[in-house]
Amino acid sequence: MTTDIPNFVLYVSMGLVFALVYYKTGRLEVSIMVHFFNKAIGAIAMILMKEFWAAVGCLFTPSNFELYSLIQS
């Protein structure tokens, strides 16, 4: 369960979208497809960002930068 307000609002709004899609179509499969496409967009964005950081030759991607800052402190 989420403990912060922004994540709570995000999860409730997505739940409402899935419920509305089910209500309008009457088919659970359509809600599942909407969920799949929502997750696929996020996965594709993460893959593209990883390729972007590699293409620009950046040594410090966001995750590497966090690790580097922990080592230096």
mmCIF file of the N, C-alpha and C atoms, coordinates in Angstrom:
data_MODEL
# 
_entry.id   MODEL 
# 
loop_
_atom_site.group_PDB 
_atom_site.id 
_atom_site.type_symbol 
_atom_site.label_atom_id 
_atom_site.label_alt_id 
_atom_site.label_comp_id 
_atom_site.label_asym_id 
_atom_site.label_entity_id 
_atom_site.label_seq_id 
_atom_site.pdbx_PDB_ins_code 
_atom_site.Cartn_x 
_atom_site.Cartn_y 
_atom_site.Cartn_z 
_atom_site.occupancy 
_atom_site.B_iso_or_equiv 
_atom_site.pdbx_formal_charge 
_atom_site.auth_seq_id 
_atom_site.auth_comp_id 
_atom_site.auth_asym_id 
_atom_site.auth_atom_id 
_atom_site.pdbx_PDB_model_num 
ATOM 1   N N  . MET A 1 1  ? 0.843   -1.184 0.000   1.00 0.00 ? 1  MET A N  1 
ATOM 2   C CA . MET A 1 1  ? 0.000   0.000  0.000   1.00 0.00 ? 1  MET A CA 1 
ATOM 3   C C  . MET A 1 1  ? 0.880   1.236  0.000   1.00 0.00 ? 1  MET A C  1 
ATOM 4   N N  . THR A 1 2  ? 0.481   2.214  -0.771  1.00 0.00 ? 2  THR A N  1 
ATOM 5   C CA . THR A 1 2  ? 1.262   3.450  -0.860  1.00 0.00 ? 2  THR A CA 1 
ATOM 6   C C  . THR A 1 2  ? 1.054   4.319  0.367   1.00 0.00 ? 2  THR A C  1 
ATOM 7   N N  . THR A 1 3  ? 2.083   5.055  0.704   1.00 0.00 ? 3  THR A N  1 
ATOM 8   C CA . THR A 1 3  ? 2.008   5.885  1.905   1.00 0.00 ? 3  THR A CA 1 
ATOM 9   C C  . THR A 1 3  ? 2.116   7.367  1.600   1.00 0.00 ? 3  THR A C  1 
ATOM 10  N N  . ASP A 1 4  ? 2.304   7.748  0.337   1.00 0.00 ? 4  ASP A N  1 
ATOM 11  C CA . ASP A 1 4  ? 2.373   9.167  0.020   1.00 0.00 ? 4  ASP A CA 1 
ATOM 12  C C  . ASP A 1 4  ? 1.233   9.569  -0.912  1.00 0.00 ? 4  ASP A C  1 
ATOM 13  N N  . ILE A 1 5  ? 0.866   10.816 -0.833  1.00 0.00 ? 5  ILE A N  1 
ATOM 14  C CA . ILE A 1 5  ? -0.308  11.329 -1.543  1.00 0.00 ? 5  ILE A CA 1 
ATOM 15  C C  . ILE A 1 5  ? -0.156  11.259 -3.068  1.00 0.00 ? 5  ILE A C  1 
ATOM 16  N N  . PRO A 1 6  ? 0.984   11.685 -3.656  1.00 0.00 ? 6  PRO A N  1 
ATOM 17  C CA . PRO A 1 6  ? 1.068   11.630 -5.131  1.00 0.00 ? 6  PRO A CA 1 
ATOM 18  C C  . PRO A 1 6  ? 0.883   10.216 -5.697  1.00 0.00 ? 6  PRO A C  1 
ATOM 19  N N  . ASN A 1 7  ? 1.497   9.217  -5.090  1.00 0.00 ? 7  ASN A N  1 
ATOM 20  C CA . ASN A 1 7  ? 1.319   7.851  -5.574  1.00 0.00 ? 7  ASN A CA 1 
ATOM 21  C C  . ASN A 1 7  ? -0.109  7.374  -5.365  1.00 0.00 ? 7  ASN A C  1 
ATOM 22  N N  . PHE A 1 8  ? -0.705  7.754  -4.261  1.00 0.00 ? 8  PHE A N  1 
ATOM 23  C CA . PHE A 1 8  ? -2.095  7.385  -4.002  1.00 0.00 ? 8  PHE A CA 1 
ATOM 24  C C  . PHE A 1 8  ? -2.997  7.946  -5.091  1.00 0.00 ? 8  PHE A C  1 
ATOM 25  N N  . VAL A 1 9  ? -2.807  9.211  -5.433  1.00 0.00 ? 9  VAL A N  1 
ATOM 26  C CA . VAL A 1 9  ? -3.625  9.845  -6.474  1.00 0.00 ? 9  VAL A CA 1 
ATOM 27  C C  . VAL A 1 9  ? -3.395  9.151  -7.818  1.00 0.00 ? 9  VAL A C  1 
ATOM 28  N N  . LEU A 1 10 ? -2.149  8.817  -8.124  1.00 0.00 ? 10 LEU A N  1 
ATOM 29  C CA . LEU A 1 10 ? -1.833  8.135  -9.374  1.00 0.00 ? 10 LEU A CA 1 
ATOM 30  C C  . LEU A 1 10 ? -2.535  6.787  -9.454  1.00 0.00 ? 10 LEU A C  1 
ATOM 31  N N  . TYR A 1 11 ? -2.439  5.980  -8.398  1.00 0.00 ? 11 TYR A N  1 
ATOM 32  C CA . TYR A 1 11 ? -3.046  4.647  -8.410  1.00 0.00 ? 11 TYR A CA 1 
ATOM 33  C C  . TYR A 1 11 ? -4.571  4.716  -8.457  1.00 0.00 ? 11 TYR A C  1 
ATOM 34  N N  . VAL A 1 12 ? -5.144  5.646  -7.745  1.00 0.00 ? 12 VAL A N  1 
ATOM 35  C CA . VAL A 1 12 ? -6.607  5.790  -7.769  1.00 0.00 ? 12 VAL A CA 1 
ATOM 36  C C  . VAL A 1 12 ? -7.071  6.235  -9.154  1.00 0.00 ? 12 VAL A C  1 
ATOM 37  N N  . SER A 1 13 ? -6.355  7.178  -9.766  1.00 0.00 ? 13 SER A N  1 
ATOM 38  C CA . SER A 1 13 ? -6.767  7.656  -11.091 1.00 0.00 ? 13 SER A CA 1 
ATOM 39  C C  . SER A 1 13 ? -6.651  6.546  -12.138 1.00 0.00 ? 13 SER A C  1 
ATOM 40  N N  . MET A 1 14 ? -5.584  5.755  -12.066 1.00 0.00 ? 14 MET A N  1 
ATOM 41  C CA . MET A 1 14 ? -5.469  4.652  -13.013 1.00 0.00 ? 14 MET A CA 1 
ATOM 42  C C  . MET A 1 14 ? -6.560  3.610  -12.760 1.00 0.00 ? 14 MET A C  1 
ATOM 43  N N  . GLY A 1 15 ? -6.876  3.356  -11.515 1.00 0.00 ? 15 GLY A N  1 
ATOM 44  C CA . GLY A 1 15 ? -7.964  2.441  -11.194 1.00 0.00 ? 15 GLY A CA 1 
ATOM 45  C C  . GLY A 1 15 ? -9.289  2.936  -11.745 1.00 0.00 ? 15 GLY A C  1 
ATOM 46  N N  . LEU A 1 16 ? -9.511  4.230  -11.662 1.00 0.00 ? 16 LEU A N  1 
ATOM 47  C CA . LEU A 1 16 ? -10.738 4.806  -12.218 1.00 0.00 ? 16 LEU A CA 1 
ATOM 48  C C  . LEU A 1 16 ? -10.773 4.675  -13.740 1.00 0.00 ? 16 LEU A C  1 
ATOM 49  N N  . VAL A 1 17 ? -9.615  4.856  -14.379 1.00 0.00 ? 17 VAL A N  1 
ATOM 50  C CA . VAL A 1 17 ? -9.558  4.682  -15.836 1.00 0.00 ? 17 VAL A CA 1 
ATOM 51  C C  . VAL A 1 17 ? -9.903  3.247  -16.207 1.00 0.00 ? 17 VAL A C  1 
ATOM 52  N N  . PHE A 1 18 ? -9.298  2.283  -15.500 1.00 0.00 ? 18 PHE A N  1 
ATOM 53  C CA . PHE A 1 18 ? -9.590  0.879  -15.789 1.00 0.00 ? 18 PHE A CA 1 
ATOM 54  C C  . PHE A 1 18 ? -11.059 0.562  -15.533 1.00 0.00 ? 18 PHE A C  1 
ATOM 55  N N  . ALA A 1 19 ? -11.614 1.111  -14.475 1.00 0.00 ? 19 ALA A N  1 
ATOM 56  C CA . ALA A 1 19 ? -13.028 0.878  -14.167 1.00 0.00 ? 19 ALA A CA 1 
ATOM 57  C C  . ALA A 1 19 ? -13.928 1.494  -15.232 1.00 0.00 ? 19 ALA A C  1 
ATOM 58  N N  . LEU A 1 20 ? -13.581 2.692  -15.699 1.00 0.00 ? 20 LEU A N  1 
ATOM 59  C CA . LEU A 1 20 ? -14.373 3.349  -16.736 1.00 0.00 ? 20 LEU A CA 1 
ATOM 60  C C  . LEU A 1 20 ? -14.323 2.561  -18.043 1.00 0.00 ? 20 LEU A C  1 
ATOM 61  N N  . VAL A 1 21 ? -13.132 2.065  -18.389 1.00 0.00 ? 21 VAL A N  1 
ATOM 62  C CA . VAL A 1 21 ? -13.013 1.261  -19.606 1.00 0.00 ? 21 VAL A CA 1 
ATOM 63  C C  . VAL A 1 21 ? -13.874 0.002  -19.480 1.00 0.00 ? 21 VAL A C  1 
ATOM 64  N N  . TYR A 1 22 ? -13.828 -0.642 -18.320 1.00 0.00 ? 22 TYR A N  1 
ATOM 65  C CA . TYR A 1 22 ? -14.654 -1.836 -18.117 1.00 0.00 ? 22 TYR A CA 1 
ATOM 66  C C  . TYR A 1 22 ? -16.141 -1.488 -18.176 1.00 0.00 ? 22 TYR A C  1 
ATOM 67  N N  . TYR A 1 23 ? -16.504 -0.366 -17.562 1.00 0.00 ? 23 TYR A N  1 
ATOM 68  C CA . TYR A 1 23 ? -17.908 0.046  -17.539 1.00 0.00 ? 23 TYR A CA 1 
ATOM 69  C C  . TYR A 1 23 ? -18.421 0.324  -18.957 1.00 0.00 ? 23 TYR A C  1 
ATOM 70  N N  . LYS A 1 24 ? -17.590 0.987  -19.764 1.00 0.00 ? 24 LYS A N  1 
ATOM 71  C CA . LYS A 1 24 ? -18.012 1.351  -21.116 1.00 0.00 ? 24 LYS A CA 1 
ATOM 72  C C  . LYS A 1 24 ? -18.051 0.133  -22.052 1.00 0.00 ? 24 LYS A C  1 
ATOM 73  N N  . THR A 1 25 ? -17.098 -0.807 -21.881 1.00 0.00 ? 25 THR A N  1 
ATOM 74  C CA . THR A 1 25 ? -17.025 -1.932 -22.814 1.00 0.00 ? 25 THR A CA 1 
ATOM 75  C C  . THR A 1 25 ? -17.689 -3.188 -22.275 1.00 0.00 ? 25 THR A C  1 
ATOM 76  N N  . GLY A 1 26 ? -17.719 -3.339 -20.949 1.00 0.00 ? 26 GLY A N  1 
ATOM 77  C CA . GLY A 1 26 ? -18.269 -4.548 -20.349 1.00 0.00 ? 26 GLY A CA 1 
ATOM 78  C C  . GLY A 1 26 ? -17.347 -5.756 -20.484 1.00 0.00 ? 26 GLY A C  1 
ATOM 79  N N  . ARG A 1 27 ? -16.106 -5.509 -20.894 1.00 0.00 ? 27 ARG A N  1 
ATOM 80  C CA . ARG A 1 27 ? -15.151 -6.602 -21.093 1.00 0.00 ? 27 ARG A CA 1 
ATOM 81  C C  . ARG A 1 27 ? -13.883 -6.340 -20.294 1.00 0.00 ? 27 ARG A C  1 
ATOM 82  N N  . LEU A 1 28 ? -13.518 -7.280 -19.461 1.00 0.00 ? 28 LEU A N  1 
ATOM 83  C CA . LEU A 1 28 ? -12.317 -7.160 -18.646 1.00 0.00 ? 28 LEU A CA 1 
ATOM 84  C C  . LEU A 1 28 ? -11.057 -7.167 -19.507 1.00 0.00 ? 28 LEU A C  1 
ATOM 85  N N  . GLU A 1 29 ? -11.114 -7.873 -20.642 1.00 0.00 ? 29 GLU A N  1 
ATOM 86  C CA . GLU A 1 29 ? -9.952  -7.962 -21.517 1.00 0.00 ? 29 GLU A CA 1 
ATOM 87  C C  . GLU A 1 29 ? -9.474  -6.599 -21.990 1.00 0.00 ? 29 GLU A C  1 
ATOM 88  N N  . VAL A 1 30 ? -10.405 -5.685 -22.223 1.00 0.00 ? 30 VAL A N  1 
ATOM 89  C CA . VAL A 1 30 ? -10.046 -4.351 -22.699 1.00 0.00 ? 30 VAL A CA 1 
ATOM 90  C C  . VAL A 1 30 ? -9.304  -3.591 -21.604 1.00 0.00 ? 30 VAL A C  1 
ATOM 91  N N  . SER A 1 31 ? -9.749  -3.708 -20.360 1.00 0.00 ? 31 SER A N  1 
ATOM 92  C CA . SER A 1 31 ? -9.046  -3.077 -19.252 1.00 0.00 ? 31 SER A CA 1 
ATOM 93  C C  . SER A 1 31 ? -7.639  -3.651 -19.099 1.00 0.00 ? 31 SER A C  1 
ATOM 94  N N  . ILE A 1 32 ? -7.507  -4.948 -19.300 1.00 0.00 ? 32 ILE A N  1 
ATOM 95  C CA . ILE A 1 32 ? -6.197  -5.589 -19.227 1.00 0.00 ? 32 ILE A CA 1 
ATOM 96  C C  . ILE A 1 32 ? -5.299  -5.068 -20.344 1.00 0.00 ? 32 ILE A C  1 
ATOM 97  N N  . MET A 1 33 ? -5.847  -4.877 -21.537 1.00 0.00 ? 33 MET A N  1 
ATOM 98  C CA . MET A 1 33 ? -5.062  -4.334 -22.646 1.00 0.00 ? 33 MET A CA 1 
ATOM 99  C C  . MET A 1 33 ? -4.619  -2.900 -22.369 1.00 0.00 ? 33 MET A C  1 
ATOM 100 N N  . VAL A 1 34 ? -5.483  -2.097 -21.773 1.00 0.00 ? 34 VAL A N  1 
ATOM 101 C CA . VAL A 1 34 ? -5.117  -0.729 -21.412 1.00 0.00 ? 34 VAL A CA 1 
ATOM 102 C C  . VAL A 1 34 ? -3.978  -0.756 -20.396 1.00 0.00 ? 34 VAL A C  1 
ATOM 103 N N  . HIS A 1 35 ? -4.054  -1.645 -19.428 1.00 0.00 ? 35 HIS A N  1 
ATOM 104 C CA . HIS A 1 35 ? -2.993  -1.787 -18.434 1.00 0.00 ? 35 HIS A CA 1 
ATOM 105 C C  . HIS A 1 35 ? -1.685  -2.205 -19.105 1.00 0.00 ? 35 HIS A C  1 
ATOM 106 N N  . PHE A 1 36 ? -1.760  -3.160 -20.037 1.00 0.00 ? 36 PHE A N  1 
ATOM 107 C CA . PHE A 1 36 ? -0.577  -3.609 -20.752 1.00 0.00 ? 36 PHE A CA 1 
ATOM 108 C C  . PHE A 1 36 ? 0.073   -2.460 -21.512 1.00 0.00 ? 36 PHE A C  1 
ATOM 109 N N  . PHE A 1 37 ? -0.726  -1.689 -22.258 1.00 0.00 ? 37 PHE A N  1 
ATOM 110 C CA . PHE A 1 37 ? -0.166  -0.587 -23.032 1.00 0.00 ? 37 PHE A CA 1 
ATOM 111 C C  . PHE A 1 37 ? 0.418   0.496  -22.123 1.00 0.00 ? 37 PHE A C  1 
ATOM 112 N N  . ASN A 1 38 ? -0.204  0.729  -20.987 1.00 0.00 ? 38 ASN A N  1 
ATOM 113 C CA . ASN A 1 38 ? 0.330   1.688  -20.025 1.00 0.00 ? 38 ASN A CA 1 
ATOM 114 C C  . ASN A 1 38 ? 1.720   1.250  -19.552 1.00 0.00 ? 38 ASN A C  1 
ATOM 115 N N  . LYS A 1 39 ? 1.859   -0.018 -19.200 1.00 0.00 ? 39 LYS A N  1 
ATOM 116 C CA . LYS A 1 39 ? 3.154   -0.541 -18.749 1.00 0.00 ? 39 LYS A CA 1 
ATOM 117 C C  . LYS A 1 39 ? 4.164   -0.590 -19.896 1.00 0.00 ? 39 LYS A C  1 
ATOM 118 N N  . ALA A 1 40 ? 3.708   -0.907 -21.099 1.00 0.00 ? 40 ALA A N  1 
ATOM 119 C CA . ALA A 1 40 ? 4.608   -0.986 -22.254 1.00 0.00 ? 40 ALA A CA 1 
ATOM 120 C C  . ALA A 1 40 ? 5.209   0.376  -22.585 1.00 0.00 ? 40 ALA A C  1 
ATOM 121 N N  . ILE A 1 41 ? 4.409   1.424  -22.473 1.00 0.00 ? 41 ILE A N  1 
ATOM 122 C CA . ILE A 1 41 ? 4.921   2.771  -22.738 1.00 0.00 ? 41 ILE A CA 1 
ATOM 123 C C  . ILE A 1 41 ? 6.045   3.109  -21.756 1.00 0.00 ? 41 ILE A C  1 
ATOM 124 N N  . GLY A 1 42 ? 5.855   2.777  -20.486 1.00 0.00 ? 42 GLY A N  1 
ATOM 125 C CA . GLY A 1 42 ? 6.900   3.020  -19.493 1.00 0.00 ? 42 GLY A CA 1 
ATOM 126 C C  . GLY A 1 42 ? 8.151   2.209  -19.755 1.00 0.00 ? 42 GLY A C  1 
ATOM 127 N N  . ALA A 1 43 ? 7.981   0.957  -20.147 1.00 0.00 ? 43 ALA A N  1 
ATOM 128 C CA . ALA A 1 43 ? 9.137   0.091  -20.423 1.00 0.00 ? 43 ALA A CA 1 
ATOM 129 C C  . ALA A 1 43 ? 9.908   0.598  -21.637 1.00 0.00 ? 43 ALA A C  1 
ATOM 130 N N  . ILE A 1 44 ? 9.200   0.994  -22.679 1.00 0.00 ? 44 ILE A N  1 
ATOM 131 C CA . ILE A 1 44 ? 9.864   1.515  -23.878 1.00 0.00 ? 44 ILE A CA 1 
ATOM 132 C C  . ILE A 1 44 ? 10.604  2.806  -23.552 1.00 0.00 ? 44 ILE A C  1 
ATOM 133 N N  . ALA A 1 45 ? 10.002  3.657  -22.746 1.00 0.00 ? 45 ALA A N  1 
ATOM 134 C CA . ALA A 1 45 ? 10.666  4.903  -22.359 1.00 0.00 ? 45 ALA A CA 1 
ATOM 135 C C  . ALA A 1 45 ? 11.951  4.620  -21.591 1.00 0.00 ? 45 ALA A C  1 
ATOM 136 N N  . MET A 1 46 ? 11.929  3.645  -20.699 1.00 0.00 ? 46 MET A N  1 
ATOM 137 C CA . MET A 1 46 ? 13.146  3.305  -19.946 1.00 0.00 ? 46 MET A CA 1 
ATOM 138 C C  . MET A 1 46 ? 14.228  2.756  -20.870 1.00 0.00 ? 46 MET A C  1 
ATOM 139 N N  . ILE A 1 47 ? 13.849  1.930  -21.831 1.00 0.00 ? 47 ILE A N  1 
ATOM 140 C CA . ILE A 1 47 ? 14.826  1.383  -22.782 1.00 0.00 ? 47 ILE A CA 1 
ATOM 141 C C  . ILE A 1 47 ? 15.431  2.497  -23.620 1.00 0.00 ? 47 ILE A C  1 
ATOM 142 N N  . LEU A 1 48 ? 14.596  3.415  -24.099 1.00 0.00 ? 48 LEU A N  1 
ATOM 143 C CA . LEU A 1 48 ? 15.099  4.516  -24.913 1.00 0.00 ? 48 LEU A CA 1 
ATOM 144 C C  . LEU A 1 48 ? 16.008  5.436  -24.110 1.00 0.00 ? 48 LEU A C  1 
ATOM 145 N N  . MET A 1 49 ? 15.680  5.672  -22.852 1.00 0.00 ? 49 MET A N  1 
ATOM 146 C CA . MET A 1 49 ? 16.536  6.526  -22.023 1.00 0.00 ? 49 MET A CA 1 
ATOM 147 C C  . MET A 1 49 ? 17.882  5.864  -21.789 1.00 0.00 ? 49 MET A C  1 
ATOM 148 N N  . LYS A 1 50 ? 17.911  4.556  -21.593 1.00 0.00 ? 50 LYS A N  1 
ATOM 149 C CA . LYS A 1 50 ? 19.172  3.849  -21.405 1.00 0.00 ? 50 LYS A CA 1 
ATOM 150 C C  . LYS A 1 50 ? 20.018  3.968  -22.669 1.00 0.00 ? 50 LYS A C  1 
ATOM 151 N N  . GLU A 1 51 ? 19.399  3.798  -23.840 1.00 0.00 ? 51 GLU A N  1 
ATOM 152 C CA . GLU A 1 51 ? 20.120  3.939  -25.094 1.00 0.00 ? 51 GLU A CA 1 
ATOM 153 C C  . GLU A 1 51 ? 20.580  5.376  -25.298 1.00 0.00 ? 51 GLU A C  1 
ATOM 154 N N  . PHE A 1 52 ? 19.780  6.351  -24.868 1.00 0.00 ? 52 PHE A N  1 
ATOM 155 C CA . PHE A 1 52 ? 20.171  7.754  -24.985 1.00 0.00 ? 52 PHE A CA 1 
ATOM 156 C C  . PHE A 1 52 ? 21.415  8.034  -24.168 1.00 0.00 ? 52 PHE A C  1 
ATOM 157 N N  . TRP A 1 53 ? 21.445  7.585  -22.918 1.00 0.00 ? 53 TRP A N  1 
ATOM 158 C CA . TRP A 1 53 ? 22.613  7.832  -22.074 1.00 0.00 ? 53 TRP A CA 1 
ATOM 159 C C  . TRP A 1 53 ? 23.842  7.155  -22.645 1.00 0.00 ? 53 TRP A C  1 
ATOM 160 N N  . ALA A 1 54 ? 23.683  5.977  -23.231 1.00 0.00 ? 54 ALA A N  1 
ATOM 161 C CA . ALA A 1 54 ? 24.814  5.286  -23.847 1.00 0.00 ? 54 ALA A CA 1 
ATOM 162 C C  . ALA A 1 54 ? 25.271  6.011  -25.109 1.00 0.00 ? 54 ALA A C  1 
ATOM 163 N N  . ALA A 1 55 ? 24.336  6.543  -25.889 1.00 0.00 ? 55 ALA A N  1 
ATOM 164 C CA . ALA A 1 55 ? 24.670  7.211  -27.148 1.00 0.00 ? 55 ALA A CA 1 
ATOM 165 C C  . ALA A 1 55 ? 25.438  8.507  -26.918 1.00 0.00 ? 55 ALA A C  1 
ATOM 166 N N  . VAL A 1 56 ? 25.103  9.233  -25.876 1.00 0.00 ? 56 VAL A N  1 
ATOM 167 C CA . VAL A 1 56 ? 25.808  10.492 -25.622 1.00 0.00 ? 56 VAL A CA 1 
ATOM 168 C C  . VAL A 1 56 ? 27.110  10.252 -24.867 1.00 0.00 ? 56 VAL A C  1 
ATOM 169 N N  . GLY A 1 57 ? 27.378  9.005  -24.538 1.00 0.00 ? 57 GLY A N  1 
ATOM 170 C CA . GLY A 1 57 ? 28.638  8.672  -23.888 1.00 0.00 ? 57 GLY A CA 1 
ATOM 171 C C  . GLY A 1 57 ? 28.735  9.191  -22.469 1.00 0.00 ? 57 GLY A C  1 
ATOM 172 N N  . CYS A 1 58 ? 27.612  9.306  -21.829 1.00 0.00 ? 58 CYS A N  1 
ATOM 173 C CA . CYS A 1 58 ? 27.601  9.836  -20.468 1.00 0.00 ? 58 CYS A CA 1 
ATOM 174 C C  . CYS A 1 58 ? 28.019  8.748  -19.488 1.00 0.00 ? 58 CYS A C  1 
ATOM 175 N N  . LEU A 1 59 ? 29.054  9.041  -18.722 1.00 0.00 ? 59 LEU A N  1 
ATOM 176 C CA . LEU A 1 59 ? 29.534  8.087  -17.737 1.00 0.00 ? 59 LEU A CA 1 
ATOM 177 C C  . LEU A 1 59 ? 28.549  7.966  -16.584 1.00 0.00 ? 59 LEU A C  1 
ATOM 178 N N  . PHE A 1 60 ? 27.899  9.079  -16.254 1.00 0.00 ? 60 PHE A N  1 
ATOM 179 C CA . PHE A 1 60 ? 27.035  9.103  -15.078 1.00 0.00 ? 60 PHE A CA 1 
ATOM 180 C C  . PHE A 1 60 ? 25.573  9.117  -15.496 1.00 0.00 ? 60 PHE A C  1 
ATOM 181 N N  . THR A 1 61 ? 25.023  7.948  -15.716 1.00 0.00 ? 61 THR A N  1 
ATOM 182 C CA . THR A 1 61 ? 23.582  7.855  -15.883 1.00 0.00 ? 61 THR A CA 1 
ATOM 183 C C  . THR A 1 61 ? 22.975  8.130  -14.515 1.00 0.00 ? 61 THR A C  1 
ATOM 184 N N  . PRO A 1 62 ? 21.703  8.439  -14.420 1.00 0.00 ? 62 PRO A N  1 
ATOM 185 C CA . PRO A 1 62 ? 21.137  8.751  -13.106 1.00 0.00 ? 62 PRO A CA 1 
ATOM 186 C C  . PRO A 1 62 ? 21.410  7.691  -12.044 1.00 0.00 ? 62 PRO A C  1 
ATOM 187 N N  . SER A 1 63 ? 21.304  6.416  -12.384 1.00 0.00 ? 63 SER A N  1 
ATOM 188 C CA . SER A 1 63 ? 21.538  5.388  -11.371 1.00 0.00 ? 63 SER A CA 1 
ATOM 189 C C  . SER A 1 63 ? 23.013  5.306  -11.007 1.00 0.00 ? 63 SER A C  1 
ATOM 190 N N  . ASN A 1 64 ? 23.905  5.449  -11.991 1.00 0.00 ? 64 ASN A N  1 
ATOM 191 C CA . ASN A 1 64 ? 25.338  5.437  -11.700 1.00 0.00 ? 64 ASN A CA 1 
ATOM 192 C C  . ASN A 1 64 ? 25.741  6.647  -10.884 1.00 0.00 ? 64 ASN A C  1 
ATOM 193 N N  . PHE A 1 65 ? 25.108  7.798  -11.142 1.00 0.00 ? 65 PHE A N  1 
ATOM 194 C CA . PHE A 1 65 ? 25.437  9.005  -10.403 1.00 0.00 ? 65 PHE A CA 1 
ATOM 195 C C  . PHE A 1 65 ? 25.087  8.857  -8.927  1.00 0.00 ? 65 PHE A C  1 
ATOM 196 N N  . GLU A 1 66 ? 23.946  8.233  -8.642  1.00 0.00 ? 66 GLU A N  1 
ATOM 197 C CA . GLU A 1 66 ? 23.573  8.012  -7.248  1.00 0.00 ? 66 GLU A CA 1 
ATOM 198 C C  . GLU A 1 66 ? 24.572  7.105  -6.558  1.00 0.00 ? 66 GLU A C  1 
ATOM 199 N N  . LEU A 1 67 ? 24.998  6.063  -7.248  1.00 0.00 ? 67 LEU A N  1 
ATOM 200 C CA . LEU A 1 67 ? 25.987  5.153  -6.690  1.00 0.00 ? 67 LEU A CA 1 
ATOM 201 C C  . LEU A 1 67 ? 27.304  5.875  -6.474  1.00 0.00 ? 67 LEU A C  1 
ATOM 202 N N  . TYR A 1 68 ? 27.734  6.690  -7.431  1.00 0.00 ? 68 TYR A N  1 
ATOM 203 C CA . TYR A 1 68 ? 28.979  7.443  -7.321  1.00 0.00 ? 68 TYR A CA 1 
ATOM 204 C C  . TYR A 1 68 ? 28.944  8.399  -6.131  1.00 0.00 ? 68 TYR A C  1 
ATOM 205 N N  . SER A 1 69 ? 27.811  9.074  -5.937  1.00 0.00 ? 69 SER A N  1 
ATOM 206 C CA . SER A 1 69 ? 27.715  10.017 -4.824  1.00 0.00 ? 69 SER A CA 1 
ATOM 207 C C  . SER A 1 69 ? 27.758  9.285  -3.483  1.00 0.00 ? 69 SER A C  1 
ATOM 208 N N  . LEU A 1 70 ? 27.236  8.072  -3.426  1.00 0.00 ? 70 LEU A N  1 
ATOM 209 C CA . LEU A 1 70 ? 27.311  7.300  -2.177  1.00 0.00 ? 70 LEU A CA 1 
ATOM 210 C C  . LEU A 1 70 ? 28.748  6.884  -1.879  1.00 0.00 ? 70 LEU A C  1 
ATOM 211 N N  . ILE A 1 71 ? 29.495  6.533  -2.913  1.00 0.00 ? 71 ILE A N  1 
ATOM 212 C CA . ILE A 1 71 ? 30.885  6.103  -2.726  1.00 0.00 ? 71 ILE A CA 1 
ATOM 213 C C  . ILE A 1 71 ? 31.737  7.276  -2.255  1.00 0.00 ? 71 ILE A C  1 
ATOM 214 N N  . GLN A 1 72 ? 31.486  8.455  -2.785  1.00 0.00 ? 72 GLN A N  1 
ATOM 215 C CA . GLN A 1 72 ? 32.303  9.628  -2.461  1.00 0.00 ? 72 GLN A CA 1 
ATOM 216 C C  . GLN A 1 72 ? 32.043  10.162 -1.048  1.00 0.00 ? 72 GLN A C  1 
ATOM 217 N N  . SER A 1 73 ? 30.911  9.889  -0.476  1.00 0.00 ? 73 SER A N  1 
ATOM 218 C CA . SER A 1 73 ? 30.584  10.450 0.844   1.00 0.00 ? 73 SER A CA 1 
ATOM 219 C C  . SER A 1 73 ? 31.120  9.625  1.984   1.00 0.00 ? 73 SER A C  1 
# 
